[in-house]
Amino acid sequence: MSSLCLSALLALALALPSRGAVDVATGIEFPNRITDKDFPGVGDGTLAGTGVRVKKIGPVAVKVYAVGLYVDQRAVQSSLNSFEAFPEETLLGSKAFFKAIRKAPFDKCFQLKMARTVGGEKMVNALSESVRPRMKSELEALSEFQSVLQSGLKGGSCVKNTSFGFAANKGKLIVSINGKQEGVVASRELCDALTDTYLGEGAVSPDAKASFAKGLCNMLKNP
């Protein structure tokens, strides 16, 4: 095959969107790369990992939504480079590594995709109840967050495949629903609390937390 044909095939491959990652528990797909067009506030985001939020209803474990974490890979590498030399298995069991992830200055953008239909008010309250215990003050920001979500849902349900975007960006939380920006809440504490919800002690989805950390390790070791 000529070098011209090889070049043409390579250009075509780069132009085609790569298949996303599929969350194993729900079968929901997340693109490997995403931009502000589809996820306001994400910039040029690379998928770190995915997981499922499970809620116990009596004896039944219900899969509510899948969640993916998007980050700027270069920012991850510059912020966490002090951990690069450690083996992955050491980092995945290190409280210091998870704390560094939470406190690192790179933006952390969480995309939630509904695995089932849930009432809008019920979903907003559930998100708020997960975040609230992780806040010490600025509860007015949490109320604003709830209001933005309620306004965006317009009193309706969160039907299956509804997508929520929460981009924690320099002390501001950019909230979107189905790719449409619904509001911005200026509160670093809210951003930190939301990040802690998925990456902190007692994270609401342990498998998502593990997947995110594994993906960030991979970014560190494969620049």
Rosetta silent file (secondary structure, phi, psi, omega in degrees, C-alpha in Angstrom):
SEQUENCE: MSSLCLSALLALALALPSRGAVDVATGIEFPNRITDKDFPGVGDGTLAGTGVRVKKIGPVAVKVYAVGLYVDQRAVQSSLNSFEAFPEETLLGSKAFFKAIRKAPFDKCFQLKMARTVGGEKMVNALSESVRPRMKSELEALSEFQSVLQSGLKGGSCVKNTSFGFAANKGKLIVSINGKQEGVVASRELCDALTDTYLGEGAVSPDAKASFAKGLCNMLKNP
SCORE:     score description
SCORE:     0.000 S_00000001
   1 L     0.000  136.936 -176.467    0.000    0.000    0.000 S_00000001
   2 L   -71.717  158.860  178.605    1.336    3.413   -0.923 S_00000001
   3 H   -64.980  -27.988  179.156    2.262    5.993    1.678 S_00000001
   4 H   -66.391  -43.184  179.174   -0.434    8.238    0.191 S_00000001
   5 H   -65.886  -40.956  178.365   -3.124    5.607    0.872 S_00000001
   6 H   -60.962  -41.983  179.550   -1.826    5.038    4.390 S_00000001
   7 H   -63.230  -39.968 -179.175   -1.956    8.771    5.070 S_00000001
   8 H   -66.592  -41.161  178.702   -5.513    8.954    3.766 S_00000001
   9 H   -65.232  -39.627  178.418   -6.628    6.031    5.952 S_00000001
  10 H   -64.257  -43.024  179.136   -4.992    7.577    9.019 S_00000001
  11 H   -62.697  -39.397  179.368   -6.691   10.912    8.380 S_00000001
  12 H   -65.758  -42.033 -179.910  -10.050    9.137    8.019 S_00000001
  13 H   -62.289  -40.294  179.807   -9.533    7.220   11.269 S_00000001
  14 H   -69.210  -29.956 -177.975   -8.721   10.416   13.142 S_00000001
  15 H   -77.211  -26.422 -178.479  -11.783   12.136   11.708 S_00000001
  16 L   -78.523  138.048  178.508  -14.175    9.381   12.810 S_00000001
  17 L   -68.434  135.842  179.049  -15.468    9.601   16.389 S_00000001
  18 L   -75.623  147.130  178.372  -14.120    6.811   18.583 S_00000001
  19 L   -62.416  141.643 -178.772  -16.654    4.514   20.214 S_00000001
  20 L   -79.328  179.526  176.748  -17.379    5.530   23.746 S_00000001
  21 E   -89.608  138.902 -179.844  -17.032    3.527   26.918 S_00000001
  22 E  -103.456  124.964  175.216  -20.053    1.493   28.016 S_00000001
  23 L   -67.417  123.329 -172.330  -20.912    1.358   31.694 S_00000001
  24 L   -62.462  -41.702 -173.370  -21.072   -2.355   32.427 S_00000001
  25 L   -69.855  -32.345 -173.879  -23.859   -2.236   35.008 S_00000001
  26 L  -113.247  -18.848 -175.095  -26.327   -0.184   32.947 S_00000001
  27 L    77.476    9.124 -179.480  -25.232   -0.560   29.323 S_00000001
  28 L   -83.048  135.571 -176.799  -25.195    3.238   29.029 S_00000001
  29 E   -98.583  141.172  175.352  -22.544    4.646   26.715 S_00000001
  30 E  -122.323  132.214  177.108  -20.332    7.676   27.396 S_00000001
  31 L   -65.054  146.756  178.942  -18.207    9.270   24.652 S_00000001
  32 L   -67.856  -31.035  177.317  -14.465    9.091   25.247 S_00000001
  33 E  -130.039  147.520 -179.708  -14.169   12.806   24.444 S_00000001
  34 E  -148.934  152.303 -178.427  -16.720   15.572   24.874 S_00000001
  35 E  -126.285  178.136 -179.372  -16.806   19.353   24.370 S_00000001
  36 L   -58.723  -25.183 -178.568  -18.823   22.362   25.526 S_00000001
  37 L   -59.817  -39.263 -177.542  -21.271   21.812   22.666 S_00000001
  38 L  -105.614  -13.896 -177.453  -22.689   18.721   24.379 S_00000001
  39 L  -148.179   85.958 -176.866  -21.606   19.363   27.975 S_00000001
  40 L   -52.955  128.329  177.788  -21.416   23.086   28.899 S_00000001
  41 L    97.824  -10.820 -175.488  -18.355   23.857   31.019 S_00000001
  42 L   -79.286  -21.492 -176.125  -16.399   20.706   30.183 S_00000001
  43 L    70.348 -121.003  174.987  -14.030   22.388   27.714 S_00000001
  44 E  -116.149   90.642 -170.545  -12.222   19.532   25.994 S_00000001
  45 E   -96.410  140.116  174.723  -12.985   16.658   28.336 S_00000001
  46 E  -110.843  135.289 -177.971  -11.556   13.144   28.380 S_00000001
  47 E   -70.925  126.092  177.269  -13.487   10.355   30.078 S_00000001
  48 E   -91.604  -32.408 -178.786  -11.743    9.039   33.207 S_00000001
  49 E   172.497  176.370 -179.157  -14.269    6.333   34.067 S_00000001
  50 E  -140.488  166.486  175.880  -17.883    5.417   34.723 S_00000001
  51 E  -168.817  178.499 -176.201  -20.009    3.750   37.371 S_00000001
  52 E  -119.546  142.530  172.632  -23.568    3.223   38.527 S_00000001
  53 E   -95.933  117.511 -179.117  -25.592    4.815   41.323 S_00000001
  54 E  -109.369  137.101  178.153  -27.621    2.126   43.054 S_00000001
  55 E  -122.103  128.011  177.717  -30.454    2.879   45.474 S_00000001
  56 E   -80.732  123.695  174.058  -31.878    0.286   47.841 S_00000001
  57 E  -119.848   98.023 -171.058  -35.689    0.242   47.825 S_00000001
  58 L    64.822 -129.916 -179.860  -36.614   -2.347   50.410 S_00000001
  59 L   -85.584   -2.950 -172.831  -34.766   -5.535   49.485 S_00000001
  60 E   -99.598  132.451  174.559  -34.264   -4.461   45.868 S_00000001
  61 E   -94.014  113.480 -175.018  -31.150   -2.685   44.570 S_00000001
  62 E  -102.739  130.552  175.943  -32.301   -0.314   41.818 S_00000001
  63 E   -81.692  112.688 -173.860  -29.924    1.125   39.219 S_00000001
  64 E   -90.796  -52.004  179.974  -30.825    4.827   39.101 S_00000001
  65 E  -154.126  159.694  170.612  -28.192    6.397   36.849 S_00000001
  66 E  -100.500  148.534 -178.937  -24.744    5.944   35.381 S_00000001
  67 E  -131.566  137.178  176.225  -22.119    8.620   36.017 S_00000001
  68 E  -122.677  147.263  177.760  -18.997    9.523   34.085 S_00000001
  69 E  -108.977  127.295  176.222  -16.136   11.849   35.051 S_00000001
  70 E  -114.350  137.746 -178.997  -14.566   14.121   32.412 S_00000001
  71 E  -142.160  165.485  170.881  -11.296   15.979   32.939 S_00000001
  72 L   -86.480  113.465 -173.078   -8.596   17.819   31.007 S_00000001
  73 H   -60.600  -38.914  179.934   -5.890   15.168   30.715 S_00000001
  74 H   -65.755  -37.305  178.581   -3.016   17.646   30.555 S_00000001
  75 H   -67.549  -36.190  176.599   -4.263   19.398   33.682 S_00000001
  76 H   -61.866  -45.930 -177.493   -4.472   16.030   35.463 S_00000001
  77 H   -63.231  -40.388 -179.069   -0.883   15.229   34.523 S_00000001
  78 H   -75.275  -30.527 -177.234    0.450   18.561   35.755 S_00000001
  79 H   -81.323  -30.961 -173.736   -1.606   18.519   38.977 S_00000001
  80 L  -115.072   18.730 -173.757   -0.917   14.926   40.033 S_00000001
  81 H   -64.272  -19.217  179.125    2.588   14.368   38.634 S_00000001
  82 H   -68.974  -13.948  179.927    4.008   13.760   42.128 S_00000001
  83 H   -99.701   -0.853 -171.594    2.140   10.412   42.113 S_00000001
  84 L   -59.121  -35.480 -174.298    3.362    9.272   38.715 S_00000001
  85 L   -77.829  -13.390 -176.330    6.101    6.956   40.021 S_00000001
  86 L   -81.504  144.361  176.492    3.799    4.958   42.314 S_00000001
  87 L   -62.391  149.965 -178.457    2.285    1.650   41.139 S_00000001
  88 H   -57.459  -43.304 -177.429   -1.395    1.788   40.267 S_00000001
  89 H   -63.177  -29.538  176.895   -2.378   -0.692   42.986 S_00000001
  90 H   -70.288  -44.132 -177.857   -0.716    1.544   45.583 S_00000001
  91 H   -65.904  -39.689 -176.875   -2.542    4.651   44.365 S_00000001
  92 H   -66.481  -19.586  176.984   -5.951    2.977   44.250 S_00000001
  93 L  -106.097   11.336 -174.215   -5.639    2.181   47.951 S_00000001
  94 L  -100.412  118.211  175.263   -4.143    5.532   48.942 S_00000001
  95 H   -63.454  -33.644 -179.975   -6.276    8.070   50.853 S_00000001
  96 H   -63.752  -38.165  179.632   -3.622   10.674   50.028 S_00000001
  97 H   -66.425  -45.407 -179.939   -4.135   10.087   46.292 S_00000001
  98 H   -65.474  -37.658  177.231   -7.914   10.461   46.517 S_00000001
  99 H   -64.255  -40.914  179.016   -7.529   13.596   48.630 S_00000001
 100 H   -63.597  -38.390  177.472   -5.110   15.023   46.053 S_00000001
 101 H   -60.739  -48.128 -176.912   -7.625   14.305   43.279 S_00000001
 102 H   -63.836  -37.173 -174.724  -10.389   16.118   45.156 S_00000001
 103 H   -90.171  -13.300 -177.199   -8.210   19.116   45.993 S_00000001
 104 L   -60.733  146.779 -173.527   -6.368   19.354   42.653 S_00000001
 105 L   -77.002   -3.676 -179.481   -7.163   22.546   40.698 S_00000001
 106 L   -73.484  150.292 -179.282   -8.261   20.839   37.467 S_00000001
 107 L   -67.265  141.873  178.271  -11.979   20.989   36.587 S_00000001
 108 E  -120.671  116.972 -171.734  -14.041   17.924   37.451 S_00000001
 109 E  -119.687  114.987 -175.618  -17.075   17.439   35.261 S_00000001
 110 E  -103.015  127.980  176.037  -19.642   14.777   36.117 S_00000001
 111 E  -112.019  122.852  178.347  -22.189   13.581   33.575 S_00000001
 112 E  -105.771  134.687  177.095  -25.191   11.635   34.900 S_00000001
 113 E  -127.398  123.416 -173.919  -27.384    9.570   32.566 S_00000001
 114 E   -67.711  131.908  177.260  -30.643    8.161   33.874 S_00000001
 115 L   -94.060   -9.050  179.870  -30.965    4.376   33.751 S_00000001
 116 L  -156.343  165.887  177.778  -34.673    4.551   34.626 S_00000001
 117 L   -82.983  130.861 -179.867  -37.444    7.143   34.852 S_00000001
 118 E  -133.665  143.460  176.847  -37.583    8.971   38.188 S_00000001
 119 L   -57.548  140.901 -176.271  -39.818   11.843   39.266 S_00000001
 120 H   -58.445  -48.289 -179.010  -38.104   15.197   38.824 S_00000001
 121 H   -63.006  -38.980 -179.836  -38.649   16.376   42.394 S_00000001
 122 H   -63.937  -41.518 -179.318  -37.498   13.008   43.744 S_00000001
 123 H   -67.351  -44.224  179.662  -34.286   13.167   41.695 S_00000001
 124 H   -61.858  -43.615  179.214  -33.522   16.761   42.722 S_00000001
 125 H   -64.999  -38.935 -179.665  -34.071   15.905   46.384 S_00000001
 126 H   -64.534  -42.699  177.564  -31.893   12.796   46.129 S_00000001
 127 H   -62.779  -44.091  179.880  -29.011   14.774   44.631 S_00000001
 128 H   -62.345  -41.248 -178.667  -29.397   17.453   47.296 S_00000001
 129 H   -67.463  -27.394  176.882  -29.473   14.885   50.106 S_00000001
 130 H   -74.890  -34.497 -175.322  -26.207   13.374   48.841 S_00000001
 131 H   -84.478  -39.227 -172.099  -24.457   16.747   48.708 S_00000001
 132 H   -50.955  -47.781 -177.502  -25.852   18.431   51.843 S_00000001
 133 H   -63.414  -14.661 -177.537  -23.909   16.414   54.500 S_00000001
 134 H   -95.582    5.617  179.159  -20.667   17.383   52.749 S_00000001
 135 L  -112.657  141.583  179.384  -21.324   21.127   53.157 S_00000001
 136 L  -102.207  -28.729 -179.727  -20.568   23.173   56.284 S_00000001
 137 L  -151.022 -157.569  177.863  -22.061   26.466   55.192 S_00000001
 138 L    51.013   35.187  179.901  -23.198   28.156   51.952 S_00000001
 139 H   -66.919  -18.251  174.815  -26.452   26.183   52.087 S_00000001
 140 H   -65.131  -29.350  176.577  -28.022   28.973   50.048 S_00000001
 141 H   -68.388  -36.835  177.343  -25.870   27.716   47.157 S_00000001
 142 H   -65.516  -40.187  177.153  -27.381   24.248   47.578 S_00000001
 143 H   -62.914  -39.675  178.224  -30.870   25.790   47.462 S_00000001
 144 H   -65.191  -40.398  177.001  -29.892   27.623   44.281 S_00000001
 145 H   -58.172  -45.729  178.170  -28.603   24.357   42.815 S_00000001
 146 H   -61.920  -42.645 -178.824  -31.977   22.720   43.533 S_00000001
 147 H   -63.673  -40.834  178.639  -33.833   25.656   41.991 S_00000001
 148 H   -61.561  -43.617  179.575  -31.746   25.505   38.810 S_00000001
 149 H   -65.691  -45.213 -179.210  -32.508   21.792   38.439 S_00000001
 150 H   -62.299  -40.628  178.701  -36.213   22.220   39.161 S_00000001
 151 H   -64.532  -41.515 -179.236  -36.443   25.064   36.658 S_00000001
 152 H   -67.465  -33.731  179.887  -34.645   23.019   33.999 S_00000001
 153 H   -80.991  -16.442  175.915  -36.902   20.002   34.515 S_00000001
 154 L    54.274   37.133  176.571  -39.991   22.246   34.351 S_00000001
 155 L    79.394   -0.486 -177.995  -41.890   20.057   36.787 S_00000001
 156 L   -90.501 -177.492  179.325  -41.493   16.941   34.650 S_00000001
 157 L   -87.583  161.423  169.948  -39.897   13.588   35.290 S_00000001
 158 E   -90.687   92.698 -177.232  -36.320   12.541   34.645 S_00000001
 159 L   -72.968  160.622  178.837  -37.096   10.023   31.936 S_00000001
 160 L   -52.403  137.137 -179.237  -34.680    7.254   31.057 S_00000001
 161 L    79.935   -0.279  170.849  -31.600    8.609   29.193 S_00000001
 162 L   -58.737  138.749 -176.812  -32.040   12.151   30.560 S_00000001
 163 E  -115.803  130.861  174.526  -28.544   13.604   30.901 S_00000001
 164 E  -112.549  138.367  175.113  -27.324   15.940   33.660 S_00000001
 165 E  -119.169  127.295  177.331  -24.027   17.820   33.458 S_00000001
 166 E  -125.430  101.308 -177.935  -22.290   19.191   36.557 S_00000001
 167 E  -103.239  107.278  177.530  -19.061   20.981   35.653 S_00000001
 168 E   -82.835  103.020 -167.704  -17.100   22.107   38.722 S_00000001
 169 E  -127.785   98.671  174.447  -15.144   24.920   37.124 S_00000001
 170 L    52.799   49.603  176.571  -12.965   27.265   39.229 S_00000001
 171 L    82.435    6.494  176.684  -15.420   27.652   42.078 S_00000001
 172 E  -125.641  136.902  177.059  -18.502   27.719   39.858 S_00000001
 173 E  -103.073  113.673  179.518  -20.845   24.806   39.186 S_00000001
 174 E   -92.554  118.631 -173.961  -22.200   24.873   35.635 S_00000001
 175 E  -106.668  129.480  177.783  -25.444   22.898   35.514 S_00000001
 176 E  -135.479  154.909  175.922  -26.858   21.494   32.288 S_00000001
 177 E  -131.158  124.405 -178.112  -29.675   19.143   31.312 S_00000001
 178 L    51.851   40.821  175.790  -29.563   17.248   28.015 S_00000001
 179 L    82.251   -1.301 -179.804  -26.691   19.449   26.837 S_00000001
 180 E  -105.383  124.532  178.956  -28.469   22.757   27.557 S_00000001
 181 E   -66.886  128.142 -178.239  -26.962   25.041   30.199 S_00000001
 182 E  -105.913  -21.992  179.990  -29.571   25.761   32.862 S_00000001
 183 E   171.869  169.317  178.636  -27.562   27.886   35.287 S_00000001
 184 E  -130.684  126.480  178.267  -24.324   28.603   37.109 S_00000001
 185 E  -109.445  117.277 -178.172  -23.989   28.458   40.898 S_00000001
 186 E   -85.844   97.979  178.948  -20.991   30.367   42.254 S_00000001
 187 L  -164.031  110.465  177.550  -19.871   28.340   45.279 S_00000001
 188 H   -65.489  -35.028 -179.362  -16.547   26.607   45.745 S_00000001
 189 H   -65.014  -38.308  177.373  -17.991   24.696   48.680 S_00000001
 190 H   -64.635  -43.137  177.540  -20.793   23.318   46.511 S_00000001
 191 H   -59.132  -45.186 -179.102  -18.242   22.286   43.856 S_00000001
 192 H   -65.807  -39.287 -178.590  -16.118   20.566   46.506 S_00000001
 193 H   -67.724  -39.959  178.692  -19.152   18.848   48.054 S_00000001
 194 H   -65.963  -42.228  177.047  -20.343   17.517   44.698 S_00000001
 195 H   -60.706  -42.567  179.901  -16.827   16.250   43.928 S_00000001
 196 H   -65.158  -29.589  178.858  -16.688   14.614   47.353 S_00000001
 197 H   -58.818  -34.647 -176.982  -20.030   12.927   46.657 S_00000001
 198 H  -107.297  -15.206 -175.977  -18.376   10.851   43.939 S_00000001
 199 H  -126.548   -1.803 -176.093  -14.715   10.798   45.006 S_00000001
 200 L   -96.517 -173.526  174.862  -14.724   11.148   48.782 S_00000001
 201 L   -62.669  136.649 -179.118  -15.177    8.860   51.765 S_00000001
 202 L    67.818   32.457  178.751  -18.570    7.183   51.553 S_00000001
 203 L   -54.680  144.396 -175.034  -18.940    8.001   47.841 S_00000001
 204 L   -69.581  -17.158  176.447  -22.460    7.284   46.561 S_00000001
 205 L  -136.189   93.186 -178.641  -21.053    4.947   43.888 S_00000001
 206 H   -58.552  -35.488 -179.512  -18.004    2.987   45.061 S_00000001
 207 H   -71.225  -32.769  175.617  -17.502    1.385   41.642 S_00000001
 208 H   -66.445  -44.246  179.216  -17.561    4.812   39.966 S_00000001
 209 H   -57.292  -44.908  179.766  -15.003    6.131   42.461 S_00000001
 210 H   -65.809  -40.638 -179.850  -12.702    3.176   41.737 S_00000001
 211 H   -65.835  -41.839  178.771  -13.168    3.546   37.972 S_00000001
 212 H   -60.577  -46.814 -177.890  -12.424    7.290   38.080 S_00000001
 213 H   -63.687  -40.877  179.426   -9.228    6.728   40.068 S_00000001
 214 H   -63.348  -41.889  178.357   -8.094    3.952   37.740 S_00000001
 215 H   -65.346  -39.283  178.143   -8.680    6.191   34.715 S_00000001
 216 H   -67.048  -37.170  174.740   -6.764    9.079   36.278 S_00000001
 217 H   -59.884  -43.533 -179.342   -3.868    6.711   37.066 S_00000001
 218 H   -62.272  -38.972  177.817   -3.851    5.668   33.424 S_00000001
 219 H   -63.862  -38.279  179.909   -3.711    9.304   32.322 S_00000001
 220 H   -65.205  -40.531 -171.333   -0.727    9.892   34.612 S_00000001
 221 H   -93.059   -9.987  179.408    1.192    6.898   33.346 S_00000001
 222 L  -131.228   69.041 -176.139    0.266    7.187   29.651 S_00000001
 223 L   -65.813    0.000    0.000    0.631   10.864   28.711 S_00000001
